[in-house]
Amino acid sequence: MDLAQVKKLMLRHDGCVALKANTWSESTFTALQPLPVEQRGAYCVLKTVELVYLLCSVHPLPI
């Protein structure tokens, strides 16, 4: 992951990124619902790392 690229992207948007509704976010929240409450935090951390990876990819998510 190129964290410098993520930082640059975040700075262009005043430190924020708003994702449009897409299949990634829809599937994330759908998968989160049936998880026990004690597992939801770990799942969110994993998906956050995945999102940072996607932001660094050749074809980033549209924001």
C-alpha positions, 0 to 999 in steps of 0.5 A, spaced: 500 500 500 502 506 498 500 510 504 503 517 501 498 516 495 492 515 500 494 521 504 495 525 497 488 523 496 485 525 503 488 532 502 485 533 496 478 532 499 480 536 506 482 530 509 475 526 508 473 521 503 465 520 501 464 514 497 458 513 493 454 507 494 457 502 490 457 494 490 463 494 495 460 498 501 453 495 500 456 488 500 460 490 506 454 492 510 450 486 508 455 482 511 456 486 517 449 485 519 449 477 521 455 478 525 455 477 532 456 484 535 463 482 538 466 481 531 463 487 528 469 491 530 474 486 527 470 486 521 470 493 520 478 494 521 479 488 516 474 492 511 478 499 512 485 496 510 481 493 504 479 500 502 485 503 503 488 498 499 483 499 493 484 507 494 492 505 492 490 501 487 491 502 479 483 503 479 481 506 485 474 507 487 470 513 484 469 518 490 
